[in-house]
Amino acid sequence: MIKAVLFDLDGTLIDSSEGIIKSILHTLEHFGIVETDMEKLHKFIGPPLAGSFRKYYDFSEEQAYEAVQVYRGRYNKTGIYECSLYPGVEECIKTLKEEGYRIGMASSKPEDACKRILEHFGILELFDNVAGAAVDGTRDTKEEVLNEVFRRWQDVPKEETCLIGDTIFDVEGARQVGVRCIAVTYGFGDLEEMKEAGIAGICDDMRELPELIRKG
């Protein structure tokens, strides 16, 4: 039986594509790179930023670190608010909270940014815990963030916890720490890829999630 529900942020609770892509373009311009391939830019949404800069632009470790700092310089000031809640998010979380589920967040976005976004939309108080990436890079992957969640929630069994996410990084991170993962279909990931990796369920709309969770 599920007793605790963890949410990813980008692509699961919020459509953050505008702010992220504008901040990526700003960062690439800093390095003299002009990018017009929107599909390539969308691949930055979800996985850790430094790894994406290394993968898609062959940045060195030093360049990737600099790129993340440039990105955050714009994103933390402007891009963080260039987003919107997906339909039914607040209703869904309130329902789960009222039914006694523990509610948390496990995001690869920096923890402070996660809290600022949730506060911006007036839903921070609905979360019992918000765990995100560490700005010094010591906690970056979804697996590392989930391990931090359970360091804080030592009284919550992993088998009674479910992660709600939208990319393969969520599914694989959940599998690596031993929790179930429900995939949303409206985010930034590939549903077939997530199915192949192993998911506990599929959610097309946040308003459907409480019933899926009840079924355990």
N, C-alpha and C positions, 0 to 999 in steps of 0.2 A: 504493500500500500504506500502511495506517495504521500509524504507529509511536508516536504519542502520543495519549492519551485524556484529555480534559478533562471534568470532571463539574460540573454545576450542583449546588447543595446542597438548597434547599427544594423539595420535590415530586419530587426525583429520587433523592437518597440518603436523605433523612429526611422523615418526616411531621411538619412543624412547625406544623400548623394550630392546635393548641390554644394554644401559647405566643404565636403571632402574633396571633390573634384576641383573646385576653385582653388583650394589650398594646395593641391598637388600641382596644378598648373603654375601657381605662383612660385612654388619650390623649383620646378623644372626651369622656369624662366631665370631664376637665380643662377642656375648652372648653364644658362645659354641654350637651353633645349626648348624647342617649340613642338608641342605634341597636339595632333588633331584626331588621333585614334581614340574615340570615346570608349570603345570596348576595352582597350588596354587600360584606360584610366579607371574604369569600373572595377578592374581586377584588384585595385588597391583597397577596395572596401571589404573589410573583414580581417585579412591577415595582418601581422605586425608590419609596420611601415618600413623599417630598416631592411627587412628581408625582401620586400617588394622592390625597393629601389635597387638593391643588389641584383635581383632576378631580372627585372625588366630593362634596366639601364646600365647594367654591369658596373655599378658603383663599387668602389672599394669600401672597406669597413669605415675608414675615416670619412669618406664622402657620404656614406649612408647616415652616419651619425650627424654630420652637418645638415644633411637634407631633413632629417627629423626635427632638428632645432628650428630650421627655417619654416618648415611646415607648421609646427606648433606656434611659432610667432604670429602667423596669420590666423590659424584655426582658433587658437585660444582667445583671440580678440574679436574675431568676426565670424569665422566659419562655424563655430560651435552653435550659433543661433540660427544658421541657415538650414533648418531642418523642421520636420513636422511629425507629430505622433501618427502612427497608423490608426485606422478606424478601430474602435472597440478596445483600445489598450487600457485606458483608465477604468472602464467598466469591468473588464476582465480581471485586472489586478485587485480591484475593490471586492469583487465577488469572491475571489480566492482568499483574500485576507479575512473577509467576514466568515468564511467557512473554516477558518482556523489553520490554513496553510502558512508555513513560514515562507516569506518572500525575500529573495535575494537577487543580486546581479553579479554576473561574471562576464566581464567585458575586456577585450584587448585594448580598449581606449583607456587613457590615463584615468586613474580613479577620481581625481579632483574634477576632471572634465565630465565624467559620468554624473557626479553629484550635482554639478552646475546645470546640466541639461535636465535632469529630473526635477530640480528645484524650479527651473525656468517654466516647466509644464505643470508645476504644482503637485507632483506625485512623489517627491522624495520621501515624504513621511510614510508612504505605504510600504517602503522597503525596510526589512529588518537588518539588512546588511548590503553594502555596495562594495564590491571588490573589482578592481581594475588593474591595469598595468602600472608598474612603478616607473616613474620618469627617469630613474637612473639605469633602466634596462635590466635590473635584476629579476623582474617579474614581467614577462612579455608575452609568452605563448598562452593559449587557452588552457593547456594542461597546468601551467604554473599558476594561473589565476584561480583555477578550480582548486588546486592544492591549498592556496591561501584561504579560500572560502572554508575548507574543512579544517584548517588550522584554527580559524575563528569559531567555527561551529563544531566543536569536538563532540557535542552531544547529539549530532544529527548523523544517523547512519547513511552511508552513500547509497545503499540499496533502497532507501526511502526518499531519495532525491532525484529530481528530473530537471535537466537543462532544456530550455527552449531556445533554439537557434536557427540560423538561416544559411549557414555555409558548412562545407566539409570540415573546416577548422573547428567548428563547434562539435560536430559529430565525433571527430577523431579525438578531440580533447576530452570529451565525456567518456569515450571508450577507454582512454588511457588511465583515467582515474577511477573507473568503475561505476559510472552513473548512466542512467538512461538519457536519451536525447529525443525530443520531439522536434521535427523539422517544420518550419513554416514555409509555405510555397510562394509567398509574395516578396521575399527578400532578395538578396544579391547572389545567392548560391545556385548550384545546379542540383535540382531535386533528384535526378537519376543517380548522380554521383553520391549524394547523401544516402539514398536507398541502398546502394551497393555497399556502403561502409557500415550500414546497420543502424536503423533508427527504430524507436519504439512506437512512433505514430506520425501522422501528417496533419497539419493544421492549415486550413485555407484562410481562416479569419480568426482574429483574437477572441471574438465572441464565442467561438466554438471550443476554446481551450478548456474552460472549467469542466465541461462534460468529459473531455478526453482524460483530464487529470483524475476525475472521480473514478473512472474505470480502472485506473491504476496501471 
